[in-house]
Amino acid sequence: MPLAIVYAGTPQFAVPALEAIVAAGHAVRAVYTQPDRRAGRGRELAASPVKRRALALGLAVEQPATLADPAAIARLAAFAADLVVVAAYGLLLPPPALAAARLGCVNIHASLLPRWRGAAPVQRALLEGDAVTGVSIMRMDAGLDTGPVYATEPVPIGPRDTAETLAARLAEVGARALLATLAALEHGGAVPVPQPAAGVTYARKIDKRDAAIDWTHSAAALDRQVRAFVPWPVAETRWQGATLRLHAAEPAAGAVDAAPGTVLAADAAGLEVATGAGRLRLLRVQLAGRNVVAAAEFARAEARRGPLVGARLGGPS
């Protein structure tokens, strides 16, 4: 028999699982997502990707600012769901919310627990240079991603993956793994396994300050930083007193005989910059208030103001 489900999610990562639940014939009683936020240069209110998709599917949408008050818990319980499914919702579910559905709450978490518990598992896996990450379908408890796990599925991390491309693959894998878990729950055959005590790491929330490039780090580490922060917050440095955002880069071959942050080459391939170990080739960049452009185009424009080779990136804001 199909399950009655309340779904809670906010970003694009949570959309494939919602679509899969609906396509599988489960009854989605309501979709919870964060309140509309102001975004863009016009700072207009914008609905989350999950809200937009839920409305397109004809589903009821709930947007409480918190689930901590009794009225919000009563509203959640009134849907009489068999299960609450959570995917990157972004709001804390207190114990009464965890107990509001007959089968409790299941979370789609974008890592192989217990590695990378917390808010930013995709970005942290990239920053640390993990070769493999994955998805865990976890029964939620009061801890931070500490609940027992129904299923895991590994996902390799490609050498040019960004947080955006990796999250998209994890979302699709998570949707498939969730459906298998829901099928097992329907038939009473799903038994979650406690997480091991060893191997616990925490994926601290990404802060805008994390975006600042430190050119004394290695080219390999800076490449991972750039990829981990696409599409947000986007790695950045300073150029001629302005913020320069780095949307794409890659390590480059060649010796380094200059201080970190020094431009070593500027040609059709991009800008090559000295780091603490190796060269980083900038491929797509964006000056504050400008459009994203190829680094070669940026170099041609800046060359009119003076030589680029030998100039320094970084420095005080």
C-alpha positions in Angstrom: 0.0 0.0 0.0 1.4 3.5 -0.9 2.7 5.5 2.1 1.2 8.8 3.2 4.2 11.2 3.2 5.0 14.7 4.3 8.1 15.9 2.4 10.5 18.5 3.7 13.2 20.1 1.5 14.3 23.4 0.1 17.1 23.5 -2.6 17.4 21.8 -6.0 19.1 18.8 -4.4 15.7 17.9 -2.8 13.6 18.1 -6.1 14.4 14.7 -7.6 13.4 12.8 -4.5 10.1 14.7 -4.4 9.4 13.8 -8.1 10.3 10.2 -7.5 7.9 9.9 -4.5 5.1 11.3 -6.6 5.9 9.1 -9.6 6.0 6.0 -7.4 2.4 6.7 -6.4 2.9 7.6 -2.7 0.5 10.1 -1.3 2.2 13.4 -0.5 0.0 15.1 2.1 2.1 18.3 2.2 5.5 19.7 1.2 7.4 21.7 3.8 10.0 24.2 2.5 11.7 27.3 3.9 9.9 30.7 3.6 10.5 32.6 0.4 13.8 34.6 0.5 14.9 37.8 -1.2 17.4 37.1 -3.9 19.0 38.7 -7.0 20.0 42.3 -7.6 16.4 43.4 -7.2 16.1 41.6 -3.8 12.7 40.3 -4.8 11.1 37.4 -2.9 11.9 34.1 -4.5 10.4 30.7 -3.9 12.6 27.7 -3.3 13.2 25.1 -6.0 11.2 22.6 -4.0 8.2 25.0 -3.6 8.2 25.7 -7.3 8.2 22.0 -8.2 5.6 21.2 -5.5 3.2 23.8 -6.8 3.7 22.6 -10.4 2.8 19.1 -9.2 -0.3 20.4 -7.5 0.9 19.7 -3.9 0.0 21.6 -0.8 2.9 23.7 0.5 3.7 24.7 4.1 6.4 27.3 4.9 6.7 27.7 8.7 9.5 29.9 9.9 10.2 27.3 12.7 8.9 23.9 13.8 9.7 24.7 17.5 6.3 26.0 18.6 3.3 23.7 19.5 1.1 25.1 16.8 3.6 24.1 14.1 3.8 20.6 15.6 0.0 20.3 15.7 -0.2 21.3 12.1 2.4 18.7 11.1 0.7 16.0 13.1 -2.7 16.8 11.5 -1.5 15.5 8.2 -1.5 12.0 9.8 1.4 10.9 7.7 3.0 7.5 7.8 6.4 9.1 7.3 8.2 12.4 7.0 10.9 12.5 4.4 13.6 15.2 4.8 16.2 16.3 2.2 18.2 19.5 2.8 15.2 21.2 4.5 17.4 23.6 6.4 15.2 23.9 9.6 15.8 21.9 12.8 13.2 19.2 13.5 12.7 19.0 17.3 11.8 15.7 18.9 8.0 16.3 18.7 8.4 16.8 15.0 10.4 13.6 14.7 7.6 11.8 16.3 4.8 13.4 14.3 4.5 10.5 11.8 3.8 6.9 12.4 7.1 5.7 11.0 9.1 8.7 12.1 11.4 10.7 9.9 13.8 9.6 7.2 16.6 11.8 5.9 18.4 11.8 2.5 21.9 12.7 3.5 24.6 13.5 0.9 27.5 11.5 2.4 28.4 8.0 3.5 27.7 8.4 7.2 29.3 8.8 9.7 31.7 10.7 7.4 30.5 14.3 6.9 27.7 14.7 9.3 26.4 18.2 9.2 25.3 21.0 6.9 27.8 20.9 4.0 28.8 17.3 3.2 29.2 17.9 -0.6 31.5 20.9 -0.2 33.6 19.3 2.6 34.1 16.1 0.6 35.5 18.2 -2.3 37.6 20.4 -0.1 39.3 17.4 1.5 39.9 15.7 -1.8 37.7 12.6 -1.1 37.7 10.2 -4.0 34.3 8.8 -3.1 31.2 10.1 -1.3 27.7 8.9 -1.5 24.1 9.0 -0.1 22.8 7.6 3.2 19.1 7.1 3.9 18.9 7.6 7.6 16.2 7.4 10.3 16.4 10.7 12.0 17.0 11.1 15.8 17.7 14.1 18.0 21.4 14.1 17.2 23.2 15.8 14.2 22.9 13.1 11.5 23.5 10.4 14.2 20.5 8.2 13.4 20.7 4.6 12.2 21.0 4.1 8.4 18.6 2.1 6.2 20.8 2.2 3.0 23.9 3.7 1.5 25.1 4.1 -2.1 28.6 5.3 -3.0 29.2 7.9 -5.7 32.7 8.5 -7.1 34.0 12.1 -7.2 35.3 13.1 -10.6 38.5 15.2 -10.9 36.6 18.2 -12.3 33.4 17.9 -10.2 32.0 21.0 -8.6 29.6 21.1 -5.7 26.9 21.8 -8.3 27.7 18.8 -10.5 28.3 16.4 -7.6 25.1 17.4 -5.8 23.1 16.9 -8.9 24.4 13.3 -9.2 23.9 12.7 -5.5 20.3 13.9 -5.7 19.4 11.4 -8.4 21.1 8.5 -6.5 19.4 9.7 -3.3 16.0 9.6 -5.0 16.6 6.0 -6.2 17.9 4.9 -2.8 14.9 6.5 -1.0 12.4 4.6 -3.2 14.0 1.3 -2.3 13.8 2.2 1.4 10.1 3.3 1.0 9.3 -0.1 -0.6 11.0 -1.9 2.3 9.1 0.2 4.8 5.8 -0.5 3.0 6.4 -4.2 3.6 7.8 -3.9 7.1 11.3 -5.1 6.0 13.4 -2.0 6.6 15.7 -2.3 9.5 18.2 0.6 10.0 21.7 -0.2 11.2 23.4 2.0 13.8 26.3 4.1 12.5 29.8 3.0 13.5 31.6 5.0 16.2 34.7 5.2 14.1 35.2 7.6 11.2 33.0 10.4 12.3 33.7 13.8 10.7 31.6 17.0 10.7 30.8 19.1 7.7 30.7 22.6 9.1 28.4 25.0 7.4 30.0 27.0 4.6 30.5 30.7 5.4 31.1 33.5 2.9 34.5 34.1 4.6 35.5 30.6 3.5 35.6 31.9 -0.1 38.8 33.9 0.3 41.7 32.4 -1.6 45.0 32.1 0.2 47.6 31.9 -2.5 50.2 30.3 -0.1 48.1 27.1 -0.3 48.9 24.5 -3.0 47.4 24.6 -6.5 45.7 21.3 -5.8 44.1 22.7 -2.7 43.0 25.9 -4.4 41.5 23.9 -7.3 39.4 22.0 -4.8 38.3 25.2 -3.1 37.2 26.7 -6.4 35.2 23.6 -7.3 33.7 23.2 -3.9 32.3 26.7 -3.9 30.5 26.5 -7.2 27.7 27.8 -7.3 28.1 29.4 -3.9 29.8 31.3 -2.3 32.3 31.3 -5.2 36.0 31.5 -4.4 37.4 35.0 -4.5 40.6 37.0 -4.4 41.6 40.7 -4.8 42.7 42.3 -8.0 43.7 46.0 -8.2 41.6 46.8 -5.2 38.5 45.0 -6.4 37.0 41.6 -5.7 37.7 39.0 -8.4 35.6 35.8 -8.2 37.0 32.6 -9.5 34.3 30.4 -11.2 36.6 27.9 -12.8 40.3 27.0 -12.5 42.6 24.0 -12.8 46.2 23.1 -11.8 48.8 23.8 -14.5 52.1 22.3 -15.2 55.3 24.3 -14.9 57.8 25.6 -12.4 57.1 28.4 -9.9 59.7 31.0 -9.3 57.7 33.8 -7.9 55.7 34.8 -4.8 52.3 33.2 -4.3 49.6 35.2 -6.1 51.9 36.4 -8.8 50.6 36.2 -12.4 53.0 34.0 -14.3 51.3 33.9 -17.7 48.4 35.4 -19.5 47.3 33.9 -22.8 44.5 32.3 -24.7 44.5 29.4 -22.1 43.8 31.8 -19.2 45.8 33.3 -16.4 48.4 31.2 -14.6 49.1 32.2 -11.0 51.8 31.1 -8.6 50.7 29.3 -5.5 52.5 27.8 -2.5 53.0 24.7 -4.5 52.5 24.7 -8.3 50.5 26.9 -10.7 46.8 27.5 -10.8 45.3 28.4 -14.2 42.2 30.6 -13.9 39.6 29.8 -16.6 36.5 31.9 -15.8 36.4 34.9 -13.5 34.2 37.8 -12.5 35.1 41.3 -11.4 32.7 42.7 -8.8 29.6 44.1 -10.6 30.6 42.6 -13.9 29.6 39.5 -15.9 31.4 36.1 -15.7 34.0 36.0 -18.5 36.7 33.7 -19.8 40.0 34.5 -18.0 41.6 35.1 -21.4 39.0 37.8 -22.1 39.6 39.3 -18.7 43.4 39.3 -19.3 43.0 41.1 -22.7 40.8 43.8 -21.1 43.2 44.3 -18.1 46.3 44.4 -20.3 45.2 47.8 -21.6 45.8 49.1 -18.1 49.3 47.6 -17.8 51.3 44.4 -17.9 49.6 41.4 -16.2 52.6 39.1 -15.9 54.4 39.9 -12.6 51.3 41.6 -11.1 49.9 40.1 -7.8 46.5 38.7 -6.9 45.4 38.9 -3.3 46.3 41.4 -0.7 44.2 43.6 1.5 40.5 44.3 0.7 
